[in-house]
Amino acid sequence: MPILRDATTYTLALSDFTNSGGDEYTMFADGHGTTRELDAQVVLEYIQQLGTVTPVVGQRIRAVTGN
């Protein structure tokens, strides 16, 4: 269903990147968006609350050798 062009106000949660028009979502970079909290600040505060972060690689990265 398309969004009607009427007086309705919609609230969206977007990343800073998308809100500033990243990945060609230029319709969001029209100055009407409001940034309440920057992504980097939210992540920083979360990590500070955790105290210690222990990253693990797991099985996501694999060495590739040529033939």
N, C-alpha and C positions, 0 to 999 in steps of 0.2 A: 504494500500500500504506500503510495507516495506521500511525502509530507506536504500538507496543504499550505499555501501561501496566505495565511491569515494572521490574526493577532496573537496566536498561541505562542507561548514562550517555552522552549525546550532546554533542558539541562543535560549536558554531555560531560563525560569524563574522558579526557584525551591526554596523551603524553604531550610534553612541551614541544617535541619535534613535530607532531601532527598539528598541534594548535598553531604553530608558526608557519604552516603551509608545506611541511616536509612531505616527500613522496608524492608531490603534485596535488596535495589536498589544499590547493590555494584558496578554496572557498572559506577555509577557517582562518586565513590570515588577513581578514578584512578589518581588523581592529575591534570587532565586537566581542571577541573571546576574552575571558578573564582568567589569568593564572593565579590560582590561590596559593599553590605551593609548587616550587620547582622540583622536578623529579630527583635531581641530584641531592637536594636538601632532605627530601623524604627518605631516600636510601641511606644517607649519612646518619640521620637521627635513628633509624632502625638499627644500623650496625652499632652505633654507640650504645643503644639500649641492650643489645646482645652482649656487649663487652668483648667477646672473643669470637672471631670468625676463623673457622678452619676449612679452607677450600679443599676440595678433592677433585681429581680429574675423572675418576670413574672410567667408564668404557667409551666415553665420547670421542677421545682422541686416540687415533691408532697410527702407528708408524707404517708408511707405505714404502716398499722397496721396489726398484725397477727390475725389469727382467733382462 
